[in-house]
């Protein structure tokens, strides 16, 4: 089957974007978009529909197993991971449009600068300053929160997130939710204040991020639990250790 692949390209951050359309043939409908990009880049003689040589398509990847979030991009208008989109999904129309995420500065082609995610976590001081143990009653919540890939797909679709704003979005809520399950009392006050300022007060509760999450994290439930802990001070009770006999 022949697929029409259109890529929104940009040579550099200051360059004007343009579209390049490529025909790609494959009988393997379980082939991913990530594999398609690799195949095109592996052929130095590949040409587009206008007969122009296709210079290497620039995009990011690492694990190719939906574990790292590096290959996040817009696929037919929807933020997704290229390694999680198979050709079978597009066989009806046979058209695939690839664009970089729009909420982040473009570096080149499909690569965007998502460093704002790390800067936001550093701003909120999302780390433990001493050893901590998650109580048994909150371990499921901690595990689910830890599966966040920091890919940025949730921020791409969030109507309230702006990289220059004070609201850090669900990419900030989930790491915070992980800490809130086992946070030492010495760190609670600072994180509670940061949570209210950068997460709770900016969230419109549209939950558009819920269905877009590549990892399938139960965002609605984790958001409720995180709000309860950080805003309403209803943290899971820690079990008291039994005295040594």
TORBASE-612008 format. One record per residue: residue in one letter; residue number from 1; x, y negated, z negated of N, C-alpha, C in turn. Coordinates in steps of 0.1 Angstrom, whole numbers, plus 5000, padded with zeros to 4 digits. Layout:
<sites>
<site 'A' NUM <X Y Z> <X Y Z> <X Y Z>> ...
</sites>
This chain:
<sites>
<site 'X' 1 <5008 5012 5000> <5000 5000 5000> <5009 4988 5000>> <site 'X' 2 <5004 4977 5007> <5012 4965 5008> <5006 4954 4999>> <site 'X' 3 <5014 4949 4990> <5010 4938 4981> <5015 4925 4985>> <site 'X' 4 <5007 4914 4984> <5012 4901 4987> <5016 4894 4974>> <site 'X' 5 <5029 4892 4972> <5034 4887 4960> <5038 4872 4962>> <site 'X' 6 <5032 4863 4955> <5035 4849 4956> <5041 4844 4943>> <site 'X' 7 <5053 4839 4944> <5061 4834 4932> <5062 4819 4932>> <site 'X' 8 <5059 4813 4921> <5061 4799 4919> <5076 4797 4915>> <site 'X' 9 <5084 4791 4924> <5098 4790 4922> <5102 4776 4919>> <site 'X' 10 <5113 4775 4912> <5119 4762 4908> <5134 4764 4906>> <site 'X' 11 <5142 4758 4914> <5157 4760 4913> <5163 4756 4900>> <site 'X' 12 <5158 4745 4895> <5164 4740 4882> <5153 4731 4875>> <site 'X' 13 <5155 4728 4863> <5144 4720 4856> <5140 4707 4863>> <site 'X' 14 <5150 4701 4870> <5146 4688 4876> <5142 4690 4891>> <site 'X' 15 <5142 4702 4896> <5138 4704 4909> <5123 4705 4911>> <site 'X' 16 <5118 4703 4923> <5104 4704 4926> <5100 4719 4927>> <site 'X' 17 <5089 4723 4921> <5085 4737 4923> <5079 4740 4937>> <site 'X' 18 <5080 4752 4942> <5075 4756 4955> <5071 4770 4954>> <site 'X' 19 <5062 4775 4963> <5057 4788 4963> <5064 4796 4974>> <site 'X' 20 <5068 4809 4971> <5074 4817 4981> <5066 4830 4981>> <site 'X' 21 <5061 4834 4993> <5052 4846 4994> <5060 4858 5000>> <site 'X' 22 <5059 4869 4994> <5067 4881 4998> <5057 4893 4999>> <site 'X' 23 <5060 4901 5009> <5052 4914 5011> <5060 4925 5005>> <site 'X' 24 <5053 4933 4996> <5060 4944 4990> <5052 4957 4992>> <site 'X' 25 <5058 4967 4996> <5051 4980 4999> <5055 4990 4988>> <site 'X' 26 <5045 4997 4983> <5047 5008 4973> <5035 5017 4973>> <site 'X' 27 <5038 5030 4972> <5028 5040 4971> <5026 5044 4956>> <site 'X' 28 <5035 5039 4948> <5034 5041 4933> <5027 5030 4926>> <site 'X' 29 <5014 5033 4924> <5005 5022 4918> <5008 5021 4903>> <site 'X' 30 <5016 5030 4897> <5020 5028 4883> <5033 5020 4881>> <site 'X' 31 <5038 5015 4892> <5050 5007 4892> <5046 4993 4886>> <site 'X' 32 <5054 4988 4877> <5051 4976 4870> <5056 4964 4878>> <site 'X' 33 <5051 4952 4875> <5056 4940 4881> <5071 4938 4879>> <site 'X' 34 <5075 4942 4867> <5089 4940 4863> <5098 4949 4873>> <site 'X' 35 <5093 4961 4876> <5100 4970 4885> <5100 4964 4900>> <site 'X' 36 <5089 4957 4903> <5088 4951 4916> <5099 4940 4918>> <site 'X' 37 <5100 4932 4907> <5110 4921 4907> <5124 4926 4908>> <site 'X' 38 <5126 4937 4901> <5140 4943 4902> <5143 4949 4916>> <site 'X' 39 <5133 4955 4922> <5134 4961 4935> <5137 4950 4946>> <site 'X' 40 <5130 4939 4945> <5132 4928 4954> <5146 4922 4952>> <site 'X' 41 <5150 4920 4940> <5164 4915 4938> <5175 4924 4942>> <site 'X' 42 <5172 4937 4942> <5182 4947 4945> <5185 4948 4960>> <site 'X' 43 <5176 4941 4968> <5177 4942 4983> <5182 4928 4988>> <site 'X' 44 <5195 4926 4991> <5199 4913 4996> <5194 4908 5009>> <site 'X' 45 <5187 4917 5016> <5182 4914 5030> <5167 4911 5029>> <site 'X' 46 <5161 4910 5017> <5147 4908 5016> <5143 4894 5022>> <site 'X' 47 <5132 4893 5030> <5128 4881 5035> <5113 4879 5031>> <site 'X' 48 <5109 4866 5032> <5095 4863 5028> <5086 4863 5041>> <site 'X' 49 <5074 4859 5039> <5064 4860 5051> <5068 4850 5062>> <site 'X' 50 <5076 4840 5059> <5081 4831 5069> <5094 4834 5075>> <site 'X' 51 <5099 4846 5071> <5112 4850 5076> <5124 4845 5069>> <site 'X' 52 <5122 4838 5058> <5133 4832 5051> <5139 4842 5041>> <site 'X' 53 <5152 4842 5039> <5158 4851 5029> <5153 4848 5015>> <site 'X' 54 <5150 4858 5007> <5146 4857 4994> <5158 4857 4985>> <site 'X' 55 <5162 4845 4980> <5172 4844 4970> <5168 4851 4957>> <site 'X' 56 <5177 4856 4949> <5173 4864 4937> <5163 4857 4929>> <site 'X' 57 <5152 4864 4925> <5141 4858 4917> <5146 4858 4903>> <site 'X' 58 <5146 4847 4896> <5151 4846 4883> <5140 4847 4873>> <site 'X' 59 <5142 4857 4864> <5132 4860 4854> <5140 4867 4842>> <site 'X' 60 <5133 4869 4831> <5140 4874 4819> <5135 4888 4816>> <site 'X' 61 <5144 4897 4812> <5139 4910 4807> <5150 4916 4798>> <site 'X' 62 <5146 4926 4790> <5155 4933 4781> <5151 4947 4780>> <site 'X' 63 <5141 4950 4773> <5138 4964 4770> <5130 4971 4781>> <site 'X' 64 <5121 4963 4788> <5112 4968 4798> <5102 4978 4793>> <site 'X' 65 <5100 4978 4780> <5091 4988 4773> <5081 4981 4764>> <site 'X' 66 <5078 4968 4766> <5068 4961 4758> <5072 4960 4744>> <site 'X' 67 <5085 4958 4741> <5090 4957 4728> <5097 4944 4725>> <site 'X' 68 <5102 4937 4735> <5110 4924 4732> <5102 4912 4736>> <site 'X' 69 <5093 4912 4745> <5086 4900 4749> <5093 4891 4759>> <site 'X' 70 <5105 4895 4763> <5113 4886 4772> <5107 4883 4785>> <site 'X' 71 <5099 4892 4791> <5094 4891 4804> <5081 4884 4805>> <site 'X' 72 <5077 4876 4795> <5064 4869 4795> <5064 4859 4807>> <site 'X' 73 <5052 4859 4814> <5050 4850 4825> <5035 4850 4828>> <site 'X' 74 <5031 4841 4837> <5017 4841 4841> <5015 4850 4853>> <site 'X' 75 <5006 4860 4852> <5003 4869 4863> <4989 4868 4866>> <site 'X' 76 <4986 4862 4878> <4973 4859 4883> <4966 4850 4873>> <site 'X' 77 <4973 4841 4867> <4968 4831 4858> <4967 4834 4844>> <site 'X' 78 <4971 4847 4841> <4970 4852 4827> <4984 4854 4821>> <site 'X' 79 <4987 4849 4809> <5000 4852 4803> <5001 4867 4799>> <site 'X' 80 <5011 4873 4804> <5013 4887 4802> <5028 4891 4802>> <site 'X' 81 <5031 4903 4799> <5044 4908 4801> <5045 4915 4814>> <site 'X' 82 <5056 4912 4822> <5057 4918 4835> <5059 4934 4834>> <site 'X' 83 <5064 4938 4823> <5066 4953 4821> <5053 4960 4817>> <site 'X' 84 <5043 4952 4815> <5030 4958 4811> <5019 4956 4821>> <site 'X' 85 <5023 4952 4833> <5013 4950 4844> <5016 4959 4855>> <site 'X' 86 <5007 4968 4858> <5010 4978 4869> <5003 4975 4882>> <site 'X' 87 <5008 4979 4893> <5002 4976 4906> <4988 4980 4907>> <site 'X' 88 <4984 4991 4901> <4970 4996 4902> <4960 4986 4898>> <site 'X' 89 <4964 4976 4890> <4955 4966 4885> <4951 4956 4897>> <site 'X' 90 <4960 4955 4907> <4959 4945 4917> <4956 4951 4931>> <site 'X' 91 <4952 4964 4931> <4951 4971 4944> <4938 4966 4952>> <site 'X' 92 <4928 4961 4944> <4916 4957 4951> <4918 4946 4961>> <site 'X' 93 <4925 4935 4956> <4928 4924 4965> <4942 4924 4970>> <site 'X' 94 <4950 4931 4963> <4964 4933 4968> <4972 4920 4967>> <site 'X' 95 <4968 4911 4959> <4975 4898 4957> <4979 4896 4943>> <site 'X' 96 <4992 4892 4941> <4998 4890 4928> <5004 4876 4928>> <site 'X' 97 <5000 4867 4919> <5006 4854 4917> <5014 4854 4904>> <site 'X' 98 <5027 4851 4906> <5036 4850 4894> <5040 4836 4892>> <site 'X' 99 <5038 4831 4880> <5042 4817 4876> <5048 4817 4862>> <site 'X' 100 <5057 4807 4859> <5063 4806 4846> <5052 4802 4836>> <site 'X' 101 <5054 4805 4823> <5045 4799 4813> <5045 4784 4814>> <site 'X' 102 <5034 4778 4812> <5032 4764 4814> <5035 4755 4802>> <site 'X' 103 <5034 4762 4790> <5036 4754 4777> <5050 4751 4774>> <site 'X' 104 <5060 4757 4782> <5074 4756 4778> <5082 4751 4790>> <site 'X' 105 <5093 4744 4788> <5101 4738 4799> <5106 4750 4808>> <site 'X' 106 <5105 4747 4821> <5110 4757 4831> <5126 4756 4832>> <site 'X' 107 <5132 4767 4831> <5147 4767 4833> <5150 4770 4848>> <site 'X' 108 <5144 4780 4853> <5145 4784 4867> <5135 4795 4870>> <site 'X' 109 <5128 4793 4881> <5118 4803 4886> <5108 4807 4874>> <site 'X' 110 <5109 4819 4870> <5100 4824 4860> <5106 4824 4846>> <site 'X' 111 <5117 4818 4844> <5124 4817 4831> <5120 4803 4824>> <site 'X' 112 <5115 4804 4812> <5112 4792 4805> <5120 4792 4792>> <site 'X' 113 <5121 4780 4787> <5128 4778 4774> <5119 4778 4762>> <site 'X' 114 <5119 4790 4755> <5110 4792 4744> <5117 4791 4731>> <site 'X' 115 <5127 4783 4731> <5135 4782 4718> <5127 4774 4707>> <site 'X' 116 <5116 4767 4711> <5108 4760 4702> <5102 4770 4692>> <site 'X' 117 <5100 4783 4696> <5095 4793 4686> <5104 4795 4675>> <site 'X' 118 <5117 4796 4677> <5127 4798 4667> <5128 4786 4658>> <site 'X' 119 <5128 4774 4665> <5130 4762 4657> <5118 4760 4648>> <site 'X' 120 <5106 4763 4652> <5094 4762 4643> <5095 4771 4631>> <site 'X' 121 <5100 4784 4633> <5102 4793 4622> <5113 4788 4612>> <site 'X' 122 <5123 4782 4618> <5134 4776 4609> <5128 4764 4601>> <site 'X' 123 <5120 4756 4608> <5114 4745 4601> <5105 4749 4589>> <site 'X' 124 <5099 4760 4591> <5090 4765 4580> <5098 4774 4570>> <site 'X' 125 <5111 4776 4573> <5119 4785 4564> <5113 4799 4562>> <site 'X' 126 <5111 4805 4574> <5105 4818 4574> <5116 4829 4571>> <site 'X' 127 <5120 4830 4559> <5129 4841 4555> <5129 4842 4540>> <site 'X' 128 <5134 4854 4535> <5134 4856 4521> <5148 4851 4516>> <site 'X' 129 <5147 4845 4504> <5160 4840 4498> <5165 4850 4488>> <site 'X' 130 <5158 4860 4485> <5162 4871 4476> <5155 4884 4480>> <site 'X' 131 <5159 4895 4474> <5153 4907 4477> <5138 4907 4473>> <site 'X' 132 <5130 4913 4481> <5116 4914 4479> <5110 4927 4483>> <site 'X' 133 <5099 4931 4477> <5093 4944 4481> <5078 4941 4483>> <site 'X' 134 <5073 4946 4494> <5059 4944 4497> <5050 4954 4489>> <site 'X' 135 <5040 4949 4482> <5032 4958 4474> <5024 4968 4483>> <site 'X' 136 <5021 4979 4478> <5015 4990 4486> <5002 4985 4492>> <site 'X' 137 <4995 4977 4485> <4982 4972 4490> <4983 4963 4503>> <site 'X' 138 <4995 4958 4505> <4997 4949 4517> <5006 4954 4527>> <site 'X' 139 <5010 4967 4526> <5020 4972 4536> <5014 4973 4550>> <site 'X' 140 <5001 4976 4551> <4996 4977 4565> <4996 4963 4571>> <site 'X' 141 <4992 4953 4564> <4992 4939 4569> <5006 4935 4573>> <site 'X' 142 <5016 4938 4564> <5030 4935 4567> <5035 4942 4580>> <site 'X' 143 <5031 4954 4582> <5035 4961 4594> <5029 4955 4606>> <site 'X' 144 <5016 4952 4606> <5010 4946 4618> <5016 4933 4621>> <site 'X' 145 <5019 4925 4611> <5025 4912 4613> <5039 4913 4619>> <site 'X' 146 <5046 4923 4615> <5060 4925 4619> <5061 4929 4634>> <site 'X' 147 <5050 4933 4640> <5050 4937 4654> <5049 4925 4664>> <site 'X' 148 <5049 4913 4659> <5049 4901 4668> <5061 4901 4676>> <site 'X' 149 <5060 4899 4689> <5072 4899 4698> <5078 4885 4700>> <site 'X' 150 <5071 4875 4695> <5075 4861 4698> <5077 4859 4713>> <site 'X' 151 <5068 4864 4720> <5068 4862 4735> <5062 4849 4740>> <site 'X' 152 <5053 4843 4732> <5047 4830 4735> <5034 4831 4743>> <site 'X' 153 <5029 4843 4746> <5017 4845 4753> <5005 4838 4745>> <site 'X' 154 <5005 4840 4732> <4994 4835 4724> <4994 4819 4725>> <site 'X' 155 <5006 4813 4725> <5007 4799 4725> <5003 4793 4739>> <site 'X' 156 <5006 4801 4749> <5003 4797 4763> <4988 4795 4765>> <site 'X' 157 <4980 4803 4758> <4966 4803 4760> <4958 4795 4749>> <site 'X' 158 <4966 4791 4738> <4960 4784 4727> <4956 4770 4731>> <site 'X' 159 <4944 4765 4729> <4940 4752 4732> <4946 4741 4723>> <site 'X' 160 <4951 4746 4711> <4955 4736 4701> <4971 4735 4701>> <site 'X' 161 <4978 4744 4707> <4992 4743 4707> <4998 4734 4717>> <site 'X' 162 <5007 4725 4712> <5015 4717 4721> <5029 4717 4715>> <site 'X' 163 <5039 4721 4724> <5053 4722 4719> <5058 4710 4711>> <site 'X' 164 <5053 4698 4714> <5057 4686 4707> <5049 4683 4695>> <site 'X' 165 <5039 4691 4692> <5030 4689 4681> <5034 4695 4668>> <site 'X' 166 <5026 4693 4658> <5029 4699 4644> <5022 4712 4642>> <site 'X' 167 <5014 4717 4651> <5008 4730 4650> <5016 4740 4657>> <site 'X' 168 <5020 4751 4649> <5030 4761 4655> <5023 4773 4660>> <site 'X' 169 <5010 4774 4659> <5003 4785 4665> <5005 4799 4659>> <site 'X' 170 <4999 4809 4666> <4999 4822 4660> <5013 4828 4659>> <site 'X' 171 <5022 4823 4668> <5036 4828 4667> <5043 4824 4654>> <site 'X' 172 <5036 4814 4647> <5041 4810 4634> <5033 4817 4623>> <site 'X' 173 <5020 4819 4625> <5012 4825 4615> <5016 4839 4612>> <site 'X' 174 <5019 4847 4622> <5023 4862 4620> <5035 4864 4612>> <site 'X' 175 <5047 4857 4615> <5058 4858 4606> <5055 4853 4592>> <site 'X' 176 <5048 4843 4591> <5044 4838 4578> <5035 4848 4570>> <site 'X' 177 <5026 4854 4577> <5018 4865 4571> <5026 4876 4566>> <site 'X' 178 <5037 4879 4573> <5046 4890 4568> <5052 4886 4555>> <site 'X' 179 <5057 4874 4554> <5063 4869 4542> <5054 4868 4530>> <site 'X' 180 <5042 4864 4533> <5032 4861 4523> <5028 4874 4515>> <site 'X' 181 <5031 4886 4521> <5028 4898 4514> <5037 4901 4503>> <site 'X' 182 <5049 4896 4503> <5059 4899 4493> <5068 4887 4489>> <site 'X' 183 <5062 4875 4490> <5070 4863 4488> <5073 4861 4473>> <site 'X' 184 <5085 4859 4469> <5088 4856 4455> <5082 4843 4451>> <site 'X' 185 <5078 4842 4438> <5071 4830 4434> <5080 4817 4436>> <site 'X' 186 <5093 4819 4436> <5102 4807 4438> <5101 4801 4451>> <site 'X' 187 <5096 4809 4461> <5094 4803 4475> <5080 4800 4479>> <site 'X' 188 <5071 4804 4470> <5056 4802 4474> <5053 4788 4477>> <site 'X' 189 <5056 4779 4468> <5052 4765 4469> <5056 4759 4483>> <site 'X' 190 <5068 4761 4487> <5073 4755 4499> <5066 4761 4511>> <site 'X' 191 <5065 4774 4512> <5059 4780 4523> <5044 4777 4524>> <site 'X' 192 <5037 4777 4512> <5023 4774 4512> <5020 4760 4518>> <site 'X' 193 <5029 4750 4514> <5028 4737 4520> <5030 4736 4535>> <site 'X' 194 <5040 4743 4539> <5043 4744 4554> <5032 4751 4561>> <site 'X' 195 <5027 4761 4555> <5016 4769 4562> <5004 4760 4564>> <site 'X' 196 <5000 4752 4554> <4989 4744 4555> <4991 4733 4566>> <site 'X' 197 <5003 4727 4566> <5006 4716 4575> <5007 4721 4590>> <site 'X' 198 <5015 4731 4592> <5018 4736 4605> <5009 4747 4611>> <site 'X' 199 <5001 4753 4603> <4993 4764 4608> <4978 4763 4605>> <site 'X' 200 <4975 4762 4592> <4961 4762 4588> <4953 4749 4594>> <site 'X' 201 <4959 4738 4592> <4952 4725 4596> <4951 4723 4611>> <site 'X' 202 <4959 4730 4619> <4959 4728 4633> <4951 4738 4641>> <site 'X' 203 <4948 4749 4634> <4941 4761 4641> <4926 4758 4642>> <site 'X' 204 <4921 4758 4654> <4907 4756 4657> <4898 4769 4656>> <site 'X' 205 <4905 4780 4653> <4898 4793 4651> <4891 4798 4664>> <site 'X' 206 <4896 4793 4675> <4890 4798 4688> <4894 4813 4690>> <site 'X' 207 <4905 4817 4685> <4910 4831 4686> <4911 4835 4700>> <site 'X' 208 <4914 4826 4709> <4917 4829 4723> <4930 4838 4724>> <site 'X' 209 <4938 4837 4713> <4950 4845 4713> <4948 4860 4710>> <site 'X' 210 <4936 4863 4705> <4934 4877 4700> <4934 4887 4711>> <site 'X' 211 <4928 4884 4723> <4927 4893 4734> <4940 4893 4743>> <site 'X' 212 <4948 4882 4741> <4959 4881 4750> <4972 4887 4744>> <site 'X' 213 <4972 4891 4731> <4984 4896 4725> <4989 4909 4731>> <site 'X' 214 <5001 4909 4737> <5005 4922 4744> <5007 4933 4734>> <site 'X' 215 <5010 4930 4722> <5012 4941 4712> <4999 4946 4705>> <site 'X' 216 <4987 4939 4709> <4975 4943 4703> <4973 4942 4688>> <site 'X' 217 <4980 4931 4683> <4979 4928 4669> <4966 4923 4665>> <site 'X' 218 <4960 4928 4654> <4947 4924 4649> <4948 4909 4643>> <site 'X' 219 <4949 4900 4652> <4952 4886 4648> <4941 4880 4639>> <site 'X' 220 <4929 4883 4642> <4918 4877 4634> <4919 4882 4619>> <site 'X' 221 <4921 4894 4617> <4922 4899 4603> <4935 4894 4596>> <site 'X' 222 <4946 4893 4603> <4958 4888 4597> <4957 4873 4594>> <site 'X' 223 <4950 4866 4602> <4948 4851 4600> <4939 4849 4588>> <site 'X' 224 <4929 4857 4586> <4920 4856 4574> <4929 4859 4561>> <site 'X' 225 <4936 4870 4562> <4944 4873 4550> <4955 4863 4547>> <site 'X' 226 <4962 4857 4557> <4972 4847 4555> <4966 4835 4550>> <site 'X' 227 <4954 4831 4555> <4948 4819 4549> <4944 4821 4535>> <site 'X' 228 <4939 4833 4532> <4935 4836 4518> <4947 4835 4508>> <site 'X' 229 <4959 4839 4513> <4971 4839 4505> <4977 4825 4503>> <site 'X' 230 <4978 4818 4515> <4985 4805 4515> <4977 4794 4511>> <site 'X' 231 <4964 4794 4514> <4955 4782 4512> <4946 4784 4500>> <site 'X' 232 <4941 4796 4499> <4931 4799 4488> <4938 4806 4476>> <site 'X' 233 <4951 4809 4478> <4959 4815 4467> <4953 4828 4462>> <site 'X' 234 <4949 4836 4472> <4944 4850 4469> <4953 4860 4474>> <site 'X' 235 <4964 4862 4468> <4974 4872 4473> <4971 4886 4467>> <site 'X' 236 <4975 4896 4475> <4973 4910 4470> <4980 4912 4457>> <site 'X' 237 <4974 4919 4448> <4980 4921 4435> <4992 4930 4436>> <site 'X' 238 <5003 4927 4429> <5014 4936 4429> <5012 4946 4418>> <site 'X' 239 <5016 4958 4420> <5015 4968 4410> <5027 4966 4400>> <site 'X' 240 <5023 4967 4387> <5034 4965 4377> <5042 4978 4376>> <site 'X' 241 <5055 4976 4375> <5064 4988 4374> <5062 4994 4361>> <site 'X' 242 <5062 5008 4361> <5062 5015 4348> <5075 5014 4341>> <site 'X' 243 <5075 5013 4328> <5087 5012 4321> <5095 5026 4321>> <site 'X' 244 <5108 5025 4322> <5116 5037 4322> <5115 5044 4309>> <site 'X' 245 <5113 5057 4309> <5113 5065 4297> <5127 5069 4293>> 
</sites>
